[in-house]
Amino acid sequence: MRSIQNKHHKLEYDPSTHHVQFSGELDLGTAEEYEPLLLLLKEAVDASTDEKLIINLRPLKFINSSAINMLGKFAYYAREQKATVCLQGYSSVRWQRKLLGNLKRAVSSIETELSKPESQ
């Protein structure tokens, strides 16, 4: 398991299951600060050549515009690598629903999965 974390967010990547999970709040200041996260996502794509890579955004509470830009770069990279990627979010969380829809429109090969929180 590989992870990147600070006091506000955590990104975990499990190569054995091809799962990436974000949690906390992605609220870094600049695109350069997101570079380690983007590099880990690219590593996950490169390691998942024959497997679907699952990116779980459900535990994420907040995301700023620099993080959205980073996820867009990741989506384009995944398309260039012809990777199979599924982004997961909650249909009841407006920004997750909109982000996944926008990424799907920008990169049609990306799969999205929206669900309701288990407590609903």
N, C-alpha and C positions, 0 to 999 in steps of 0.2 A: 504494500500500500504506500503510495506517495501522497504527500499532502503539503499544502502551502497554507499558512494561516497567520493571522495577526489578531489583535483583540476584537476586531469587528467582523471578520469573515474567515471562512475555511473552505478550501477546495481539496477534495479527496479523490484520488484516482486509484482504482483497484484493477491492475492489469489482468488478474486472473478471471475477473467477471466482465471486463470491458465496461465498467460503470464509473462515471464521474458524478460527484455530488457537490453542489455548492450549498453553503449555509451562511447565515448571518446577513450582513449588509455590505454590498460592493459599493463603496463610497470613497475610492481613492481619488486623488486630485488630478492626475494626468495620465495620458495614454502610456507613457513610459513606465509608470508604476504598475500597470497591468501586464507588462511584458512577461514577467515570470508565469503568470496565470495562463497567458496565451501560449507560451512555450510548452507548458504542461499539457494543455489541450491538444496542441499539435503532436506532441509525443504520443498521446492517447490515440489519435487518429492513425499515426504511423504504425502503432503496435496492433491496431484492430483491422488489419488488412482484409481478413476473411470473416470477421465478426461484426455484428451491429454494435456500435458504440452508443451507450445510453448516457445522456446528460440530464441529470435530475436537478431542476431549478426550484422544485417545490419548497424546500426548506429556506430558500432565500427570501428575506423580508423586504429588501430594498435594493435598487440598482440605479446608478447614475448614468449620465449620457456617455461618459468615457467607458464604462463597463459594457454598455449596449454596443458601442463602436467595436470593442474588443470581441464581443460575441459575433458581430457581423464579419469581422476579419476571420474568425475561426470558421464560420459557416462557408465562406468563400474558399478557404484552405481545404476544408473537408470535400467540397465539390471538386476542386482541382485534383485531389487525391482519389476521387471516385469512391469515397468512403460512405458507408451506410451509417447514418447518424440519426438518432431519435432524441428530440428535446422534450422533456416532460415538465409540465406545469399544472397549475390549478386553474380551472375555468372560472372560479369565483374570485380570483385575484386579477384585477383589471390589467395591471401592467404585465403580468405573465401572459395572459391571454393575448394582449396586443403585440407583445414582443415576439411570441412564437408565431403568430399570424404574419407579422411583418418579415420575419426571417424565412418563413415558408414561401412567401411571395417573392422574396429576393433570390432564394436558392431553392428551387422546386424539388430538388432531390432530398432535401431535409425532411424527415418525418417529424410530426409533432403529436403529442399525446396530452390532451387536457382531461383532467379528472376533477371530481369534487373531493374536498378534504374528507378524511374518514370520519371526522366528528359531525359532519352534516347528514 
